[in-house]
Every structure is written in C-alpha cells, then in structure tokens.
Amino acid sequence: MQVKAIYPGTFDPLTNGHADLVLRAARLFDAVVVAVAANPSKQPLFSLEQRVALAQQAFDHCPNVSVIGFSGLLAQFAKEQQGQVLIRGVRAVADFEYEFQLASMNRSLNPDLDSIFMTPSEKNTFISSTLVKEVCRHGGDVSSFVPLHVEQALKQKWAKA
C-alpha cells in the first residue's frame, strides 16, 4: 500500500524548520504533498503562487515530494489528494494543544485521515515564519533560518516596501 502524507501550512515563508520536516517525512512515506494554504485571513507577505514556487524550488531534488497550493478545508483537500496522513509540526506544548484540536476536527471531517506530529530538529525549534519576517524586515540576518532562495525573496520583498 502506498502511503501519501500531506504537510499543510501557509509557508509564508518556508523556513528551514519546514524543510527539515518535509525531508524527514519524505523518508517515512511513499509520497509527501506540501500543501500551501491560500489562507487570506493571515494576510501573507507572499502570494500563493510565490509561496508555491519557493517551496517547489526547495524540494525540486526530492522525487517523492510535490507542492500544491489549495484553498478551502484541509480535510477535503486531503481526500481529493488521496492522502492518508497529515504531518503537523509541533515545537512546544502550546503548539500541541492547538494541533490536537485540529487533528480531532480533521478526523471528524475525514475519518480516513490520521495526523502525525513531528518535532523539528533542535536547531529549528525556535524558528517561525513570523519571526523570520520580522528579523528580515528590520535588516537582520535570516540566512540560518531559511533556504538561500527564500532569503533572497524576502530581501527583495522588503527592498520594495
């Protein structure tokens, strides 16, 4: 049986923490779909198309990883993609409480969908997209928090602002 995992998120921007989880999931599952959520309520810095392109560039060397933008309910997207597993990153206890609620809701909406919680490697536990954007916006060095092409995209974005 082929097992397809879905790793959803806004990825605004994709961080080394996200990339670490994707690469580790790619070793565990036959296929991993990085599901880039439109999520307009978050008012992302990058458009959905830009976030998809940045993620595709990060994983173009991984044959069992694909990147797809989506809007709407994650449980429905997972069903359309024939995904059996949701990958969720958990950095701290506060993350777990929220992720536990999401997992329960997603299971209620799609009973065939299981959630797997993964912790980031120690060097990535404090990284968040929000913090990366703030550091970069104020001229700080984000090179150790994001892939090089994402760093360049962030710098271009703030140079235009």
Residue pairs with C-beta under 8 A, 6 or more apart in sequence:
2 30
2 31
3 29
3 30
3 31
3 84
3 85
4 29
4 30
4 31
4 32
4 33
4 81
4 82
4 83
4 84
4 85
5 25
5 28
5 29
5 31
5 32
5 33
5 83
5 84
5 85
5 86
5 87
5 116
6 32
6 33
6 35
6 74
6 77
6 78
6 81
6 83
6 85
6 86
6 87
7 18
7 21
7 22
7 25
7 32
7 33
7 34
7 35
7 86
7 87
8 35
8 37
8 74
8 77
8 86
9 18
9 34
9 35
9 36
9 37
9 89
10 36
10 37
10 39
10 42
10 44
10 51
10 129
11 18
11 34
11 36
11 51
11 54
11 55
11 129
12 42
12 44
12 45
12 46
12 51
12 129
12 133
13 45
13 46
13 51
13 54
13 129
13 132
13 133
13 146
13 150
13 153
13 154
14 51
14 54
14 55
14 58
14 129
14 146
14 147
14 150
15 124
15 127
15 128
15 129
15 132
15 145
15 146
15 150
16 124
16 127
16 144
16 145
16 146
16 147
17 89
17 91
17 120
17 124
17 125
17 127
17 128
18 89
19 58
19 59
19 147
20 120
20 121
20 124
21 87
21 89
21 118
21 120
22 32
22 34
22 58
22 59
22 62
22 65
23 62
24 118
25 32
25 87
25 118
26 32
26 62
26 64
26 65
29 64
29 85
30 64
31 64
31 65
31 66
32 62
32 64
32 65
32 66
32 87
33 65
33 66
33 67
33 68
33 81
33 83
34 55
34 59
34 65
34 66
34 67
34 68
35 68
35 69
35 70
35 74
35 77
35 78
35 81
36 48
36 51
36 52
36 55
36 67
36 68
36 69
36 70
37 69
37 70
37 71
37 74
38 48
38 69
38 70
38 71
39 71
44 51
45 133
45 157
46 54
46 153
46 157
48 69
48 71
49 69
50 153
51 69
52 67
52 68
52 69
54 149
54 150
54 153
55 67
56 67
57 147
57 149
58 147
58 149
58 150
59 65
59 67
68 81
70 77
73 109
74 86
74 106
75 105
75 106
75 109
75 110
75 113
76 109
76 110
78 86
78 106
78 110
78 113
79 110
79 112
79 113
83 113
84 112
84 113
84 114
85 113
85 114
85 115
85 116
86 103
86 106
86 113
86 114
86 115
86 116
87 116
87 118
88 99
88 102
88 103
88 115
88 116
88 117
88 118
89 95
89 117
89 118
89 119
89 120
90 96
90 99
90 117
90 118
90 119
91 119
91 120
91 125
91 126
91 128
92 125
96 117
99 115
99 117
102 115
103 115
103 117
106 113
106 115
107 113
107 114
107 115
119 125
120 127
127 145
131 145
132 142
132 145
132 146
132 154
133 154
135 141
135 142
135 145
136 142
136 151
136 154
136 155
136 158
137 158
137 161
142 151
142 154
143 151
146 154
